[in-house]
Amino acid sequence: MTTPSEPPAPALSPSPARPGRKLGPIVECVGSSHCAWLTPMRDAYLQSGLTLSQLSNRVRLSKSKLSELLRGCGLYPRWEIVLSLAVELDMPQWPLYRLWRYAALEAQKTRDWVDRCSERTMAALATAHTAQPLDHRAFNELVESNYTLYAQVFLDDDQRDSAVSDTFDILWLRWNDALASPDTRRFAWKVLRATVMARTPHLDGRPEFSAAAFDTLALRQLADATARLNQMAESLELFKAMSRLPDHQLDVVVLLSLCGLTPDSVSALLGVPLATVQSDERHALHFLDTVIPPPETERTPA
């Protein structure tokens, strides 16, 4: 059983060519929590138009060390260094700090190390506090309960809450990108899904969520949500089969059947047409019908 570590954010379009050596990719060993703040920071650098040499002079960090930091190489960076980059790249500092802190603890850094790294900068951080965009706050309030329901299907309570919180912090860092995208809701959902899946155990490349799904209140009330899946609800076979669905079909079935949302609500949450939701549900249920045998009481006697 493995846990994927892909960055919880869609890739940007290629940036214009700039002088100097091209910044290499993030190294494969970097965890998902580290990528959660590193990817937006790299995006901010690529959009800034600065070269590594120019940024190196501004933050007083050697070009080689700066390149290593932006690729996730070497030791986990201290907050003072990350903060200096955030200032130069005009990034919101509070969500960046929260993501940095969570990733530091996940990287086995002690709380004492984390506190010592940031104690000298907390006053400056508070002074430089950037107000959360009002539209970002409104969006969070609009989707938080449904995002939490979705995350609960895959994660335990602590992981669920941190996944949703990290999603909103990542969106704050990338809010301009979200607003510039074809649909902010669709952009945000990709961030949430990648963040949740990065924390979800995987087996043979598919999410393993049986234990968490059985713990959800929505699952215990499945009869009120989807009668079609009612007789399957107590079987691990259902969740194993669901994990084989394409991503978009899995999300639709989870939201409709396990979270109890209506098709209209799912359409609004994902930022996709209602017809797409209905088509995904129809194809998903057809697949589940073909791979899960009917209950014993419904089988035809031999």
C-alpha positions in Angstrom: 0.0 0.0 0.0 1.4 3.3 -1.0 0.5 7.0 -0.7 1.0 9.2 -3.8 3.0 12.4 -3.5 1.9 14.4 -6.5 1.6 18.2 -6.0 -2.0 19.2 -5.1 -2.3 21.7 -7.9 -2.8 21.8 -11.7 0.3 22.8 -13.7 0.5 26.3 -15.2 1.1 26.9 -18.9 4.7 27.2 -19.9 6.3 30.5 -18.8 8.2 32.8 -21.2 11.8 32.0 -21.9 14.3 33.8 -19.6 18.1 34.1 -19.5 20.1 31.7 -17.5 19.7 28.0 -16.7 16.2 26.7 -16.6 14.9 25.7 -13.2 14.7 21.9 -12.9 11.6 20.0 -11.7 10.7 19.2 -8.2 12.5 16.0 -7.1 10.5 12.8 -6.8 11.1 12.3 -3.1 9.4 15.5 -2.1 6.2 14.7 -0.1 2.7 16.1 -0.9 2.7 18.5 2.0 6.0 20.0 1.0 4.7 20.3 -2.6 1.6 22.1 -1.3 3.6 25.3 -0.7 6.6 24.6 -2.9 4.5 24.4 -6.1 2.8 27.8 -5.7 6.2 29.3 -4.8 7.7 28.0 -7.9 4.8 29.3 -9.9 5.2 32.7 -8.3 8.9 32.7 -9.3 8.2 31.6 -12.8 5.6 34.3 -13.2 7.8 37.0 -11.6 10.1 37.3 -14.6 13.2 37.2 -12.3 16.2 35.0 -13.0 17.7 32.8 -10.3 20.6 35.2 -10.2 18.4 38.2 -9.6 16.3 36.4 -7.0 19.5 35.1 -5.4 20.9 38.7 -5.0 17.6 39.8 -3.4 17.3 37.1 -0.8 21.0 36.8 -0.2 21.0 33.0 -0.9 23.5 31.4 -3.3 22.0 30.5 -6.7 22.7 26.9 -6.2 21.0 26.8 -2.8 18.1 28.7 -4.2 17.8 26.2 -7.0 17.9 23.4 -4.5 15.2 25.0 -2.4 12.9 25.5 -5.4 13.4 21.9 -6.4 12.9 20.4 -2.9 16.5 19.1 -2.7 18.5 18.9 0.4 17.3 19.6 4.0 13.9 21.0 4.6 14.3 24.8 4.5 14.0 27.1 7.5 11.1 29.5 7.7 13.2 32.6 7.6 14.5 31.6 4.1 11.0 30.7 2.8 9.7 34.0 4.2 12.3 36.1 2.5 11.3 34.5 -0.8 7.7 35.1 -0.1 8.3 38.8 0.4 10.2 39.1 -2.9 7.6 37.1 -4.8 4.7 39.0 -3.2 3.1 35.8 -1.8 0.5 35.8 1.0 2.5 34.9 4.1 0.0 33.4 6.6 -1.3 30.5 4.4 2.3 29.9 3.3 3.4 29.7 6.9 0.7 27.2 7.8 1.5 25.0 4.9 5.3 25.2 5.7 4.7 24.3 9.3 2.5 21.3 8.5 5.0 20.0 6.0 7.9 20.5 8.5 6.2 18.3 11.0 5.4 15.7 8.3 9.1 15.8 7.4 9.9 14.7 11.0 11.0 18.1 12.2 10.3 18.6 15.9 7.8 21.2 17.2 10.8 22.9 19.0 12.7 23.1 15.7 9.6 24.6 13.9 9.0 27.1 16.7 12.7 28.2 16.8 12.8 28.6 13.1 9.8 31.0 13.2 10.0 32.8 16.5 12.2 35.6 15.2 9.9 36.3 12.3 6.5 36.0 13.9 6.3 39.7 14.8 7.2 40.6 11.2 4.8 38.1 9.9 2.0 39.6 11.9 2.9 43.1 10.8 3.0 42.0 7.2 -0.2 40.1 7.5 -2.2 40.2 4.2 -5.9 40.2 4.6 -7.7 37.3 3.1 -9.5 38.3 -0.1 -13.2 38.7 0.5 -14.2 36.6 -2.5 -11.8 33.8 -1.3 -13.4 33.9 2.2 -16.9 33.8 0.7 -16.0 30.9 -1.5 -14.6 28.9 1.4 -17.7 29.5 3.4 -19.8 28.4 0.5 -18.0 25.0 -0.1 -16.5 24.1 3.2 -19.2 21.8 4.5 -19.4 19.8 1.2 -15.6 19.7 0.9 -15.5 18.3 4.4 -18.1 15.6 3.6 -16.1 14.5 0.6 -12.8 14.4 2.5 -14.5 12.4 5.3 -15.1 9.5 2.9 -11.4 9.0 2.4 -9.7 10.3 5.6 -10.1 10.1 9.3 -11.2 13.2 11.2 -7.8 14.8 11.7 -6.6 14.2 8.2 -9.9 15.4 6.8 -9.7 18.7 8.6 -6.1 19.3 7.6 -6.8 18.4 4.0 -9.7 20.9 3.8 -7.6 23.6 5.6 -4.6 23.0 3.3 -6.9 23.2 0.3 -8.1 26.7 1.3 -4.5 27.8 2.0 -3.3 26.6 -1.4 -6.2 28.4 -3.0 -5.3 31.6 -1.2 -1.8 31.3 -2.5 -3.1 30.7 -6.0 -6.3 32.7 -5.9 -5.4 34.9 -8.9 -4.8 31.7 -10.9 -8.2 30.4 -9.7 -10.0 33.6 -10.8 -8.3 33.6 -14.1 -9.2 29.9 -14.8 -12.2 29.0 -17.0 -14.2 28.1 -13.8 -13.0 28.9 -10.2 -15.1 26.0 -8.8 -13.5 23.5 -11.1 -10.0 24.8 -10.3 -10.7 24.6 -6.6 -12.1 21.1 -6.9 -8.9 19.9 -8.6 -6.9 21.3 -5.6 -9.2 19.7 -3.1 -9.1 16.3 -4.8 -5.4 16.2 -5.2 -4.9 17.2 -1.6 -7.3 14.5 -0.3 -5.9 11.8 -2.6 -2.3 12.7 -1.6 -3.3 11.7 2.0 -5.4 8.7 1.0 -3.7 5.2 1.0 -3.6 3.7 -2.4 -3.5 0.1 -3.5 -2.4 -0.8 -7.0 -2.8 2.9 -7.9 -6.4 3.2 -6.7 -7.6 4.9 -3.5 -8.2 2.6 -0.5 -11.0 4.2 1.4 -13.1 1.4 2.8 -12.4 2.1 6.5 -13.0 5.8 6.3 -16.1 5.5 4.2 -17.7 3.0 6.7 -17.2 5.7 9.4 -19.2 8.4 7.7 -22.6 9.3 8.9 -23.8 9.6 5.3 -22.9 6.0 4.7 -24.9 4.8 7.7 -27.9 6.7 6.2 -27.2 5.5 2.6 -30.8 4.3 2.2 -32.0 8.0 2.2 -29.4 9.0 -0.4 -29.4 6.3 -3.0 -31.7 3.3 -2.9 -29.8 1.7 -5.8 -26.7 1.2 -3.7 -28.6 0.5 -0.4 -28.1 -3.3 -0.5 -24.4 -3.0 -1.3 -23.6 -0.5 1.5 -22.3 -3.1 4.0 -19.9 -4.8 1.6 -16.3 -3.9 1.1 -16.7 -5.1 -2.4 -18.6 -2.0 -3.2 -15.8 0.3 -2.2 -13.2 -1.8 -4.0 -15.3 -1.6 -7.1 -15.9 2.2 -6.7 -12.1 2.7 -6.5 -11.8 1.4 -10.0 -14.1 4.1 -11.4 -12.5 7.0 -13.4 -11.8 10.0 -11.2 -14.7 12.1 -12.3 -17.2 9.2 -12.0 -15.9 8.3 -8.5 -16.3 11.9 -7.3 -19.9 12.0 -8.6 -20.9 8.7 -7.0 -19.2 9.7 -3.7 -21.0 13.0 -3.6 -24.4 11.6 -4.6 -24.4 8.3 -2.8 -22.1 8.8 0.3 -22.4 12.5 0.9 -26.1 12.8 0.1 -25.9 15.7 -2.3 -28.4 16.3 -5.1 -27.3 16.3 -8.7 -27.8 20.1 -9.0 -25.6 20.6 -5.9 -22.9 18.3 -7.3 -23.0 20.2 -10.6 -22.5 23.5 -8.8 -19.8 22.1 -6.5 -17.7 20.6 -9.3 -18.3 23.4 -11.8 -19.6 21.0 -14.5 -23.0 20.9 -16.4 -25.8 18.9 -14.8 -25.9 16.6 -17.8 -22.3 15.7 -17.2 -23.1 14.7 -13.6 -26.1 12.6 -14.7 -24.0 10.9 -17.4 -21.2 10.1 -14.9 -23.6 8.7 -12.4 -25.3 6.5 -15.1 -22.0 5.1 -16.4 -20.7 4.6 -12.8 -23.8 2.7 -11.7 -23.8 0.6 -14.8 -20.1 -0.4 -14.1 -20.9 -1.2 -10.5 -23.9 -3.4 -11.6 -21.6 -5.4 -13.9 -18.9 -6.1 -11.3 -20.9 -6.6 -8.1 -23.2 -9.6 -8.0 -26.8 -9.0 -6.8 -27.7 -9.9 -3.2 -28.4 -13.6 -2.4 -32.2 -12.9 -2.1 -32.3 -11.5 -5.7 -30.3 -14.3 -7.4 -32.2 -16.6 -9.7 -32.4 -20.2 -8.3 -30.4 -22.8 -10.2 
